[in-house]
Amino acid sequence: MKPILYKLLGRLGDLVDVQPVIALFMGSALLAVFLTVLLRPQPQPEPNPNLHWTLYRHLTRLLWASLMVSVLLASLALMRVYLHQTLAGFQRTHGRVTQANYNAVQTIWGPEQEQGERRQVGPQKVPRRRPTGGCQPGQGAEQGDHTRLALASA
């Protein structure tokens, strides 16, 4: 019993470390189920119940609430295993290049090719850009050149 309890507490600690918000919500939901089952009102209390019967009723309520929480935890564990298996199956069959797709690509474009490194043979020259806003005075054409060009084209 002790190793099972330690294993469950270890998994709970791992969940708190990895997903603290989910662990908080799951813990509060399980506590709500436990307290709802445990503290629901009795239909008719007996006038003078015996101590043994009172303890028996409280113990059966406690066990029923514990059983409900255990069933919920077991169903969550089974759902987790199912989701992990489904995710693993999806990742195995989607998102990668299958052998058939790889063969089709080789048929269309040929086999893989290695691309060599680029090498620069001489010094690299970067061309200078000229200003696009026209000529500035003192940088080539003078004011008269523009008017002559405008008159010549008209």
Phi and psi in radians as a Rosetta constraint file:
Dihedral C 1 N 2 CA 2 C 2 CIRCULARHARMONIC -1.136 0.35
Dihedral N 2 CA 2 C 2 N 3 CIRCULARHARMONIC -0.777 0.35
Dihedral C 2 N 3 CA 3 C 3 CIRCULARHARMONIC -1.114 0.35
Dihedral N 3 CA 3 C 3 N 4 CIRCULARHARMONIC -0.604 0.35
Dihedral C 3 N 4 CA 4 C 4 CIRCULARHARMONIC -1.140 0.35
Dihedral N 4 CA 4 C 4 N 5 CIRCULARHARMONIC -0.762 0.35
Dihedral C 4 N 5 CA 5 C 5 CIRCULARHARMONIC -1.112 0.35
Dihedral N 5 CA 5 C 5 N 6 CIRCULARHARMONIC -0.732 0.35
Dihedral C 5 N 6 CA 6 C 6 CIRCULARHARMONIC -1.132 0.35
Dihedral N 6 CA 6 C 6 N 7 CIRCULARHARMONIC -0.656 0.35
Dihedral C 6 N 7 CA 7 C 7 CIRCULARHARMONIC -1.155 0.35
Dihedral N 7 CA 7 C 7 N 8 CIRCULARHARMONIC -0.743 0.35
Dihedral C 7 N 8 CA 8 C 8 CIRCULARHARMONIC -1.123 0.35
Dihedral N 8 CA 8 C 8 N 9 CIRCULARHARMONIC -0.745 0.35
Dihedral C 8 N 9 CA 9 C 9 CIRCULARHARMONIC -1.171 0.35
Dihedral N 9 CA 9 C 9 N 10 CIRCULARHARMONIC -0.586 0.35
Dihedral C 9 N 10 CA 10 C 10 CIRCULARHARMONIC -1.144 0.35
Dihedral N 10 CA 10 C 10 N 11 CIRCULARHARMONIC -0.734 0.35
Dihedral C 10 N 11 CA 11 C 11 CIRCULARHARMONIC -1.164 0.35
Dihedral N 11 CA 11 C 11 N 12 CIRCULARHARMONIC -0.667 0.35
Dihedral C 11 N 12 CA 12 C 12 CIRCULARHARMONIC -1.095 0.35
Dihedral N 12 CA 12 C 12 N 13 CIRCULARHARMONIC -0.742 0.35
Dihedral C 12 N 13 CA 13 C 13 CIRCULARHARMONIC -1.104 0.35
Dihedral N 13 CA 13 C 13 N 14 CIRCULARHARMONIC -0.679 0.35
Dihedral C 13 N 14 CA 14 C 14 CIRCULARHARMONIC -1.108 0.35
Dihedral N 14 CA 14 C 14 N 15 CIRCULARHARMONIC -0.719 0.35
Dihedral C 14 N 15 CA 15 C 15 CIRCULARHARMONIC -1.115 0.35
Dihedral N 15 CA 15 C 15 N 16 CIRCULARHARMONIC -0.715 0.35
Dihedral C 15 N 16 CA 16 C 16 CIRCULARHARMONIC -1.139 0.35
Dihedral N 16 CA 16 C 16 N 17 CIRCULARHARMONIC -0.642 0.35
Dihedral C 16 N 17 CA 17 C 17 CIRCULARHARMONIC -1.213 0.35
Dihedral N 17 CA 17 C 17 N 18 CIRCULARHARMONIC -0.705 0.35
Dihedral C 17 N 18 CA 18 C 18 CIRCULARHARMONIC -1.475 0.35
Dihedral N 18 CA 18 C 18 N 19 CIRCULARHARMONIC -0.853 0.35
Dihedral C 18 N 19 CA 19 C 19 CIRCULARHARMONIC -2.258 0.35
Dihedral N 19 CA 19 C 19 N 20 CIRCULARHARMONIC 1.391 0.35
Dihedral C 19 N 20 CA 20 C 20 CIRCULARHARMONIC -1.158 0.35
Dihedral N 20 CA 20 C 20 N 21 CIRCULARHARMONIC -0.587 0.35
Dihedral C 20 N 21 CA 21 C 21 CIRCULARHARMONIC -1.226 0.35
Dihedral N 21 CA 21 C 21 N 22 CIRCULARHARMONIC -0.756 0.35
Dihedral C 21 N 22 CA 22 C 22 CIRCULARHARMONIC -1.120 0.35
Dihedral N 22 CA 22 C 22 N 23 CIRCULARHARMONIC -0.707 0.35
Dihedral C 22 N 23 CA 23 C 23 CIRCULARHARMONIC -1.093 0.35
Dihedral N 23 CA 23 C 23 N 24 CIRCULARHARMONIC -0.681 0.35
Dihedral C 23 N 24 CA 24 C 24 CIRCULARHARMONIC -1.125 0.35
Dihedral N 24 CA 24 C 24 N 25 CIRCULARHARMONIC -0.812 0.35
Dihedral C 24 N 25 CA 25 C 25 CIRCULARHARMONIC -1.139 0.35
Dihedral N 25 CA 25 C 25 N 26 CIRCULARHARMONIC -0.725 0.35
Dihedral C 25 N 26 CA 26 C 26 CIRCULARHARMONIC -1.161 0.35
Dihedral N 26 CA 26 C 26 N 27 CIRCULARHARMONIC -0.718 0.35
Dihedral C 26 N 27 CA 27 C 27 CIRCULARHARMONIC -1.118 0.35
Dihedral N 27 CA 27 C 27 N 28 CIRCULARHARMONIC -0.725 0.35
Dihedral C 27 N 28 CA 28 C 28 CIRCULARHARMONIC -1.209 0.35
Dihedral N 28 CA 28 C 28 N 29 CIRCULARHARMONIC -0.603 0.35
Dihedral C 28 N 29 CA 29 C 29 CIRCULARHARMONIC -1.176 0.35
Dihedral N 29 CA 29 C 29 N 30 CIRCULARHARMONIC -0.748 0.35
Dihedral C 29 N 30 CA 30 C 30 CIRCULARHARMONIC -1.161 0.35
Dihedral N 30 CA 30 C 30 N 31 CIRCULARHARMONIC -0.656 0.35
Dihedral C 30 N 31 CA 31 C 31 CIRCULARHARMONIC -1.138 0.35
Dihedral N 31 CA 31 C 31 N 32 CIRCULARHARMONIC -0.676 0.35
Dihedral C 31 N 32 CA 32 C 32 CIRCULARHARMONIC -1.119 0.35
Dihedral N 32 CA 32 C 32 N 33 CIRCULARHARMONIC -0.726 0.35
Dihedral C 32 N 33 CA 33 C 33 CIRCULARHARMONIC -1.122 0.35
Dihedral N 33 CA 33 C 33 N 34 CIRCULARHARMONIC -0.776 0.35
Dihedral C 33 N 34 CA 34 C 34 CIRCULARHARMONIC -1.068 0.35
Dihedral N 34 CA 34 C 34 N 35 CIRCULARHARMONIC -0.833 0.35
Dihedral C 34 N 35 CA 35 C 35 CIRCULARHARMONIC -1.222 0.35
Dihedral N 35 CA 35 C 35 N 36 CIRCULARHARMONIC -0.582 0.35
Dihedral C 35 N 36 CA 36 C 36 CIRCULARHARMONIC -1.128 0.35
Dihedral N 36 CA 36 C 36 N 37 CIRCULARHARMONIC -0.773 0.35
Dihedral C 36 N 37 CA 37 C 37 CIRCULARHARMONIC -1.230 0.35
Dihedral N 37 CA 37 C 37 N 38 CIRCULARHARMONIC -0.689 0.35
Dihedral C 37 N 38 CA 38 C 38 CIRCULARHARMONIC -1.256 0.35
Dihedral N 38 CA 38 C 38 N 39 CIRCULARHARMONIC -0.658 0.35
Dihedral C 38 N 39 CA 39 C 39 CIRCULARHARMONIC -1.813 0.35
Dihedral N 39 CA 39 C 39 N 40 CIRCULARHARMONIC 0.298 0.35
Dihedral C 39 N 40 CA 40 C 40 CIRCULARHARMONIC -1.214 0.35
Dihedral N 40 CA 40 C 40 N 41 CIRCULARHARMONIC 2.588 0.35
Dihedral C 40 N 41 CA 41 C 41 CIRCULARHARMONIC -1.265 0.35
Dihedral N 41 CA 41 C 41 N 42 CIRCULARHARMONIC 2.556 0.35
Dihedral C 41 N 42 CA 42 C 42 CIRCULARHARMONIC -1.359 0.35
Dihedral N 42 CA 42 C 42 N 43 CIRCULARHARMONIC 2.548 0.35
Dihedral C 42 N 43 CA 43 C 43 CIRCULARHARMONIC -1.125 0.35
Dihedral N 43 CA 43 C 43 N 44 CIRCULARHARMONIC -0.921 0.35
Dihedral C 43 N 44 CA 44 C 44 CIRCULARHARMONIC -2.514 0.35
Dihedral N 44 CA 44 C 44 N 45 CIRCULARHARMONIC 1.952 0.35
Dihedral C 44 N 45 CA 45 C 45 CIRCULARHARMONIC -1.340 0.35
Dihedral N 45 CA 45 C 45 N 46 CIRCULARHARMONIC 2.529 0.35
Dihedral C 45 N 46 CA 46 C 46 CIRCULARHARMONIC -1.299 0.35
Dihedral N 46 CA 46 C 46 N 47 CIRCULARHARMONIC 2.650 0.35
Dihedral C 46 N 47 CA 47 C 47 CIRCULARHARMONIC -1.086 0.35
Dihedral N 47 CA 47 C 47 N 48 CIRCULARHARMONIC -0.892 0.35
Dihedral C 47 N 48 CA 48 C 48 CIRCULARHARMONIC -2.245 0.35
Dihedral N 48 CA 48 C 48 N 49 CIRCULARHARMONIC 1.415 0.35
Dihedral C 48 N 49 CA 49 C 49 CIRCULARHARMONIC -1.289 0.35
Dihedral N 49 CA 49 C 49 N 50 CIRCULARHARMONIC 2.605 0.35
Dihedral C 49 N 50 CA 50 C 50 CIRCULARHARMONIC -1.292 0.35
Dihedral N 50 CA 50 C 50 N 51 CIRCULARHARMONIC 2.662 0.35
Dihedral C 50 N 51 CA 51 C 51 CIRCULARHARMONIC -1.072 0.35
Dihedral N 51 CA 51 C 51 N 52 CIRCULARHARMONIC -0.701 0.35
Dihedral C 51 N 52 CA 52 C 52 CIRCULARHARMONIC -1.115 0.35
Dihedral N 52 CA 52 C 52 N 53 CIRCULARHARMONIC -0.742 0.35
Dihedral C 52 N 53 CA 53 C 53 CIRCULARHARMONIC -1.201 0.35
Dihedral N 53 CA 53 C 53 N 54 CIRCULARHARMONIC -0.630 0.35
Dihedral C 53 N 54 CA 54 C 54 CIRCULARHARMONIC -1.124 0.35
Dihedral N 54 CA 54 C 54 N 55 CIRCULARHARMONIC -0.806 0.35
Dihedral C 54 N 55 CA 55 C 55 CIRCULARHARMONIC -1.109 0.35
Dihedral N 55 CA 55 C 55 N 56 CIRCULARHARMONIC -0.668 0.35
Dihedral C 55 N 56 CA 56 C 56 CIRCULARHARMONIC -1.093 0.35
Dihedral N 56 CA 56 C 56 N 57 CIRCULARHARMONIC -0.779 0.35
Dihedral C 56 N 57 CA 57 C 57 CIRCULARHARMONIC -1.130 0.35
Dihedral N 57 CA 57 C 57 N 58 CIRCULARHARMONIC -0.747 0.35
Dihedral C 57 N 58 CA 58 C 58 CIRCULARHARMONIC -1.162 0.35
Dihedral N 58 CA 58 C 58 N 59 CIRCULARHARMONIC -0.675 0.35
Dihedral C 58 N 59 CA 59 C 59 CIRCULARHARMONIC -1.167 0.35
Dihedral N 59 CA 59 C 59 N 60 CIRCULARHARMONIC -0.709 0.35
Dihedral C 59 N 60 CA 60 C 60 CIRCULARHARMONIC -1.162 0.35
Dihedral N 60 CA 60 C 60 N 61 CIRCULARHARMONIC -0.629 0.35
Dihedral C 60 N 61 CA 61 C 61 CIRCULARHARMONIC -1.115 0.35
Dihedral N 61 CA 61 C 61 N 62 CIRCULARHARMONIC -0.766 0.35
Dihedral C 61 N 62 CA 62 C 62 CIRCULARHARMONIC -1.101 0.35
Dihedral N 62 CA 62 C 62 N 63 CIRCULARHARMONIC -0.767 0.35
Dihedral C 62 N 63 CA 63 C 63 CIRCULARHARMONIC -1.159 0.35
Dihedral N 63 CA 63 C 63 N 64 CIRCULARHARMONIC -0.680 0.35
Dihedral C 63 N 64 CA 64 C 64 CIRCULARHARMONIC -1.123 0.35
Dihedral N 64 CA 64 C 64 N 65 CIRCULARHARMONIC -0.746 0.35
Dihedral C 64 N 65 CA 65 C 65 CIRCULARHARMONIC -1.124 0.35
Dihedral N 65 CA 65 C 65 N 66 CIRCULARHARMONIC -0.725 0.35
Dihedral C 65 N 66 CA 66 C 66 CIRCULARHARMONIC -1.125 0.35
Dihedral N 66 CA 66 C 66 N 67 CIRCULARHARMONIC -0.684 0.35
Dihedral C 66 N 67 CA 67 C 67 CIRCULARHARMONIC -1.125 0.35
Dihedral N 67 CA 67 C 67 N 68 CIRCULARHARMONIC -0.710 0.35
Dihedral C 67 N 68 CA 68 C 68 CIRCULARHARMONIC -1.095 0.35
Dihedral N 68 CA 68 C 68 N 69 CIRCULARHARMONIC -0.761 0.35
Dihedral C 68 N 69 CA 69 C 69 CIRCULARHARMONIC -1.150 0.35
Dihedral N 69 CA 69 C 69 N 70 CIRCULARHARMONIC -0.691 0.35
Dihedral C 69 N 70 CA 70 C 70 CIRCULARHARMONIC -1.118 0.35
Dihedral N 70 CA 70 C 70 N 71 CIRCULARHARMONIC -0.716 0.35
Dihedral C 70 N 71 CA 71 C 71 CIRCULARHARMONIC -1.123 0.35
Dihedral N 71 CA 71 C 71 N 72 CIRCULARHARMONIC -0.722 0.35
Dihedral C 71 N 72 CA 72 C 72 CIRCULARHARMONIC -1.124 0.35
Dihedral N 72 CA 72 C 72 N 73 CIRCULARHARMONIC -0.732 0.35
Dihedral C 72 N 73 CA 73 C 73 CIRCULARHARMONIC -1.124 0.35
Dihedral N 73 CA 73 C 73 N 74 CIRCULARHARMONIC -0.709 0.35
Dihedral C 73 N 74 CA 74 C 74 CIRCULARHARMONIC -1.128 0.35
Dihedral N 74 CA 74 C 74 N 75 CIRCULARHARMONIC -0.711 0.35
Dihedral C 74 N 75 CA 75 C 75 CIRCULARHARMONIC -1.178 0.35
Dihedral N 75 CA 75 C 75 N 76 CIRCULARHARMONIC -0.638 0.35
Dihedral C 75 N 76 CA 76 C 76 CIRCULARHARMONIC -1.151 0.35
Dihedral N 76 CA 76 C 76 N 77 CIRCULARHARMONIC -0.677 0.35
Dihedral C 76 N 77 CA 77 C 77 CIRCULARHARMONIC -1.146 0.35
Dihedral N 77 CA 77 C 77 N 78 CIRCULARHARMONIC -0.735 0.35
Dihedral C 77 N 78 CA 78 C 78 CIRCULARHARMONIC -1.135 0.35
Dihedral N 78 CA 78 C 78 N 79 CIRCULARHARMONIC -0.693 0.35
Dihedral C 78 N 79 CA 79 C 79 CIRCULARHARMONIC -1.123 0.35
Dihedral N 79 CA 79 C 79 N 80 CIRCULARHARMONIC -0.668 0.35
Dihedral C 79 N 80 CA 80 C 80 CIRCULARHARMONIC -1.116 0.35
Dihedral N 80 CA 80 C 80 N 81 CIRCULARHARMONIC -0.781 0.35
Dihedral C 80 N 81 CA 81 C 81 CIRCULARHARMONIC -1.101 0.35
Dihedral N 81 CA 81 C 81 N 82 CIRCULARHARMONIC -0.767 0.35
Dihedral C 81 N 82 CA 82 C 82 CIRCULARHARMONIC -1.075 0.35
Dihedral N 82 CA 82 C 82 N 83 CIRCULARHARMONIC -0.767 0.35
Dihedral C 82 N 83 CA 83 C 83 CIRCULARHARMONIC -1.143 0.35
Dihedral N 83 CA 83 C 83 N 84 CIRCULARHARMONIC -0.675 0.35
Dihedral C 83 N 84 CA 84 C 84 CIRCULARHARMONIC -1.132 0.35
Dihedral N 84 CA 84 C 84 N 85 CIRCULARHARMONIC -0.713 0.35
Dihedral C 84 N 85 CA 85 C 85 CIRCULARHARMONIC -1.155 0.35
Dihedral N 85 CA 85 C 85 N 86 CIRCULARHARMONIC -0.709 0.35
Dihedral C 85 N 86 CA 86 C 86 CIRCULARHARMONIC -1.137 0.35
Dihedral N 86 CA 86 C 86 N 87 CIRCULARHARMONIC -0.741 0.35
Dihedral C 86 N 87 CA 87 C 87 CIRCULARHARMONIC -1.113 0.35
Dihedral N 87 CA 87 C 87 N 88 CIRCULARHARMONIC -0.734 0.35
Dihedral C 87 N 88 CA 88 C 88 CIRCULARHARMONIC -1.117 0.35
Dihedral N 88 CA 88 C 88 N 89 CIRCULARHARMONIC -0.715 0.35
Dihedral C 88 N 89 CA 89 C 89 CIRCULARHARMONIC -1.128 0.35
Dihedral N 89 CA 89 C 89 N 90 CIRCULARHARMONIC -0.705 0.35
Dihedral C 89 N 90 CA 90 C 90 CIRCULARHARMONIC -1.133 0.35
Dihedral N 90 CA 90 C 90 N 91 CIRCULARHARMONIC -0.780 0.35
Dihedral C 90 N 91 CA 91 C 91 CIRCULARHARMONIC -1.168 0.35
Dihedral N 91 CA 91 C 91 N 92 CIRCULARHARMONIC -0.527 0.35
Dihedral C 91 N 92 CA 92 C 92 CIRCULARHARMONIC -1.229 0.35
Dihedral N 92 CA 92 C 92 N 93 CIRCULARHARMONIC -0.600 0.35
Dihedral C 92 N 93 CA 93 C 93 CIRCULARHARMONIC -1.787 0.35
Dihedral N 93 CA 93 C 93 N 94 CIRCULARHARMONIC -0.144 0.35
Dihedral C 93 N 94 CA 94 C 94 CIRCULARHARMONIC -2.224 0.35
Dihedral N 94 CA 94 C 94 N 95 CIRCULARHARMONIC 2.668 0.35
Dihedral C 94 N 95 CA 95 C 95 CIRCULARHARMONIC 1.514 0.35
Dihedral N 95 CA 95 C 95 N 96 CIRCULARHARMONIC -0.135 0.35
Dihedral C 95 N 96 CA 96 C 96 CIRCULARHARMONIC -2.088 0.35
Dihedral N 96 CA 96 C 96 N 97 CIRCULARHARMONIC 2.871 0.35
Dihedral C 96 N 97 CA 97 C 97 CIRCULARHARMONIC -1.455 0.35
Dihedral N 97 CA 97 C 97 N 98 CIRCULARHARMONIC 2.068 0.35
Dihedral C 97 N 98 CA 98 C 98 CIRCULARHARMONIC -1.374 0.35
Dihedral N 98 CA 98 C 98 N 99 CIRCULARHARMONIC 2.932 0.35
Dihedral C 98 N 99 CA 99 C 99 CIRCULARHARMONIC -1.114 0.35
Dihedral N 99 CA 99 C 99 N 100 CIRCULARHARMONIC -0.648 0.35
Dihedral C 99 N 100 CA 100 C 100 CIRCULARHARMONIC -1.130 0.35
Dihedral N 100 CA 100 C 100 N 101 CIRCULARHARMONIC -0.743 0.35
Dihedral C 100 N 101 CA 101 C 101 CIRCULARHARMONIC -1.142 0.35
Dihedral N 101 CA 101 C 101 N 102 CIRCULARHARMONIC -0.691 0.35
Dihedral C 101 N 102 CA 102 C 102 CIRCULARHARMONIC -1.108 0.35
Dihedral N 102 CA 102 C 102 N 103 CIRCULARHARMONIC -0.741 0.35
Dihedral C 102 N 103 CA 103 C 103 CIRCULARHARMONIC -1.143 0.35
Dihedral N 103 CA 103 C 103 N 104 CIRCULARHARMONIC -0.665 0.35
Dihedral C 103 N 104 CA 104 C 104 CIRCULARHARMONIC -1.120 0.35
Dihedral N 104 CA 104 C 104 N 105 CIRCULARHARMONIC -0.731 0.35
Dihedral C 104 N 105 CA 105 C 105 CIRCULARHARMONIC -1.117 0.35
Dihedral N 105 CA 105 C 105 N 106 CIRCULARHARMONIC -0.720 0.35
Dihedral C 105 N 106 CA 106 C 106 CIRCULARHARMONIC -1.149 0.35
Dihedral N 106 CA 106 C 106 N 107 CIRCULARHARMONIC -0.605 0.35
Dihedral C 106 N 107 CA 107 C 107 CIRCULARHARMONIC -1.171 0.35
Dihedral N 107 CA 107 C 107 N 108 CIRCULARHARMONIC -0.709 0.35
Dihedral C 107 N 108 CA 108 C 108 CIRCULARHARMONIC -1.333 0.35
Dihedral N 108 CA 108 C 108 N 109 CIRCULARHARMONIC -0.891 0.35
Dihedral C 108 N 109 CA 109 C 109 CIRCULARHARMONIC -1.853 0.35
Dihedral N 109 CA 109 C 109 N 110 CIRCULARHARMONIC -0.073 0.35
Dihedral C 109 N 110 CA 110 C 110 CIRCULARHARMONIC 1.613 0.35
Dihedral N 110 CA 110 C 110 N 111 CIRCULARHARMONIC 3.089 0.35
Dihedral C 110 N 111 CA 111 C 111 CIRCULARHARMONIC -1.226 0.35
Dihedral N 111 CA 111 C 111 N 112 CIRCULARHARMONIC 2.978 0.35
Dihedral C 111 N 112 CA 112 C 112 CIRCULARHARMONIC -1.080 0.35
Dihedral N 112 CA 112 C 112 N 113 CIRCULARHARMONIC 2.582 0.35
Dihedral C 112 N 113 CA 113 C 113 CIRCULARHARMONIC -2.244 0.35
Dihedral N 113 CA 113 C 113 N 114 CIRCULARHARMONIC 2.484 0.35
Dihedral C 113 N 114 CA 114 C 114 CIRCULARHARMONIC -1.536 0.35
Dihedral N 114 CA 114 C 114 N 115 CIRCULARHARMONIC 2.333 0.35
Dihedral C 114 N 115 CA 115 C 115 CIRCULARHARMONIC -1.721 0.35
Dihedral N 115 CA 115 C 115 N 116 CIRCULARHARMONIC 2.178 0.35
Dihedral C 115 N 116 CA 116 C 116 CIRCULARHARMONIC -1.318 0.35
Dihedral N 116 CA 116 C 116 N 117 CIRCULARHARMONIC 2.912 0.35
Dihedral C 116 N 117 CA 117 C 117 CIRCULARHARMONIC -1.349 0.35
Dihedral N 117 CA 117 C 117 N 118 CIRCULARHARMONIC 2.561 0.35
Dihedral C 117 N 118 CA 118 C 118 CIRCULARHARMONIC -1.358 0.35
Dihedral N 118 CA 118 C 118 N 119 CIRCULARHARMONIC 2.437 0.35
Dihedral C 118 N 119 CA 119 C 119 CIRCULARHARMONIC -2.168 0.35
Dihedral N 119 CA 119 C 119 N 120 CIRCULARHARMONIC 2.507 0.35
Dihedral C 119 N 120 CA 120 C 120 CIRCULARHARMONIC -1.774 0.35
Dihedral N 120 CA 120 C 120 N 121 CIRCULARHARMONIC 2.212 0.35
Dihedral C 120 N 121 CA 121 C 121 CIRCULARHARMONIC -1.451 0.35
Dihedral N 121 CA 121 C 121 N 122 CIRCULARHARMONIC -0.805 0.35
Dihedral C 121 N 122 CA 122 C 122 CIRCULARHARMONIC -2.097 0.35
Dihedral N 122 CA 122 C 122 N 123 CIRCULARHARMONIC -2.992 0.35
Dihedral C 122 N 123 CA 123 C 123 CIRCULARHARMONIC -1.190 0.35
Dihedral N 123 CA 123 C 123 N 124 CIRCULARHARMONIC 2.503 0.35
Dihedral C 123 N 124 CA 124 C 124 CIRCULARHARMONIC -1.437 0.35
Dihedral N 124 CA 124 C 124 N 125 CIRCULARHARMONIC 2.281 0.35
Dihedral C 124 N 125 CA 125 C 125 CIRCULARHARMONIC -1.955 0.35
Dihedral N 125 CA 125 C 125 N 126 CIRCULARHARMONIC 2.244 0.35
Dihedral C 125 N 126 CA 126 C 126 CIRCULARHARMONIC -1.817 0.35
Dihedral N 126 CA 126 C 126 N 127 CIRCULARHARMONIC 2.073 0.35
Dihedral C 126 N 127 CA 127 C 127 CIRCULARHARMONIC -1.192 0.35
Dihedral N 127 CA 127 C 127 N 128 CIRCULARHARMONIC 2.490 0.35
Dihedral C 127 N 128 CA 128 C 128 CIRCULARHARMONIC -1.488 0.35
Dihedral N 128 CA 128 C 128 N 129 CIRCULARHARMONIC 2.487 0.35
Dihedral C 128 N 129 CA 129 C 129 CIRCULARHARMONIC -1.602 0.35
Dihedral N 129 CA 129 C 129 N 130 CIRCULARHARMONIC 2.429 0.35
Dihedral C 129 N 130 CA 130 C 130 CIRCULARHARMONIC -1.521 0.35
Dihedral N 130 CA 130 C 130 N 131 CIRCULARHARMONIC 2.620 0.35
Dihedral C 130 N 131 CA 131 C 131 CIRCULARHARMONIC -1.137 0.35
Dihedral N 131 CA 131 C 131 N 132 CIRCULARHARMONIC 2.460 0.35
Dihedral C 131 N 132 CA 132 C 132 CIRCULARHARMONIC -1.633 0.35
Dihedral N 132 CA 132 C 132 N 133 CIRCULARHARMONIC -0.082 0.35
Dihedral C 132 N 133 CA 133 C 133 CIRCULARHARMONIC -1.518 0.35
Dihedral N 133 CA 133 C 133 N 134 CIRCULARHARMONIC 0.267 0.35
Dihedral C 133 N 134 CA 134 C 134 CIRCULARHARMONIC 1.729 0.35
Dihedral N 134 CA 134 C 134 N 135 CIRCULARHARMONIC 3.140 0.35
Dihedral C 134 N 135 CA 135 C 135 CIRCULARHARMONIC -1.477 0.35
Dihedral N 135 CA 135 C 135 N 136 CIRCULARHARMONIC 2.431 0.35
Dihedral C 135 N 136 CA 136 C 136 CIRCULARHARMONIC -1.594 0.35
Dihedral N 136 CA 136 C 136 N 137 CIRCULARHARMONIC 2.620 0.35
Dihedral C 136 N 137 CA 137 C 137 CIRCULARHARMONIC -1.045 0.35
Dihedral N 137 CA 137 C 137 N 138 CIRCULARHARMONIC 2.326 0.35
Dihedral C 137 N 138 CA 138 C 138 CIRCULARHARMONIC 1.579 0.35
Dihedral N 138 CA 138 C 138 N 139 CIRCULARHARMONIC -0.020 0.35
Dihedral C 138 N 139 CA 139 C 139 CIRCULARHARMONIC -2.087 0.35
Dihedral N 139 CA 139 C 139 N 140 CIRCULARHARMONIC 0.890 0.35
Dihedral C 139 N 140 CA 140 C 140 CIRCULARHARMONIC 2.126 0.35
Dihedral N 140 CA 140 C 140 N 141 CIRCULARHARMONIC -1.920 0.35
Dihedral C 140 N 141 CA 141 C 141 CIRCULARHARMONIC -1.329 0.35
Dihedral N 141 CA 141 C 141 N 142 CIRCULARHARMONIC 2.517 0.35
Dihedral C 141 N 142 CA 142 C 142 CIRCULARHARMONIC -1.645 0.35
Dihedral N 142 CA 142 C 142 N 143 CIRCULARHARMONIC 3.083 0.35
Dihedral C 142 N 143 CA 143 C 143 CIRCULARHARMONIC -1.057 0.35
Dihedral N 143 CA 143 C 143 N 144 CIRCULARHARMONIC -0.674 0.35
Dihedral C 143 N 144 CA 144 C 144 CIRCULARHARMONIC -1.189 0.35
Dihedral N 144 CA 144 C 144 N 145 CIRCULARHARMONIC -0.552 0.35
Dihedral C 144 N 145 CA 145 C 145 CIRCULARHARMONIC -1.104 0.35
Dihedral N 145 CA 145 C 145 N 146 CIRCULARHARMONIC -0.656 0.35
Dihedral C 145 N 146 CA 146 C 146 CIRCULARHARMONIC -1.192 0.35
Dihedral N 146 CA 146 C 146 N 147 CIRCULARHARMONIC -0.709 0.35
Dihedral C 146 N 147 CA 147 C 147 CIRCULARHARMONIC -1.223 0.35
Dihedral N 147 CA 147 C 147 N 148 CIRCULARHARMONIC -0.633 0.35
Dihedral C 147 N 148 CA 148 C 148 CIRCULARHARMONIC -1.127 0.35
Dihedral N 148 CA 148 C 148 N 149 CIRCULARHARMONIC -0.685 0.35
Dihedral C 148 N 149 CA 149 C 149 CIRCULARHARMONIC -1.167 0.35
Dihedral N 149 CA 149 C 149 N 150 CIRCULARHARMONIC -0.681 0.35
Dihedral C 149 N 150 CA 150 C 150 CIRCULARHARMONIC -1.178 0.35
Dihedral N 150 CA 150 C 150 N 151 CIRCULARHARMONIC -0.681 0.35
Dihedral C 150 N 151 CA 151 C 151 CIRCULARHARMONIC -1.234 0.35
Dihedral N 151 CA 151 C 151 N 152 CIRCULARHARMONIC -0.594 0.35
Dihedral C 151 N 152 CA 152 C 152 CIRCULARHARMONIC -1.250 0.35
Dihedral N 152 CA 152 C 152 N 153 CIRCULARHARMONIC -0.583 0.35
Dihedral C 152 N 153 CA 153 C 153 CIRCULARHARMONIC -1.428 0.35
Dihedral N 153 CA 153 C 153 N 154 CIRCULARHARMONIC -0.300 0.35
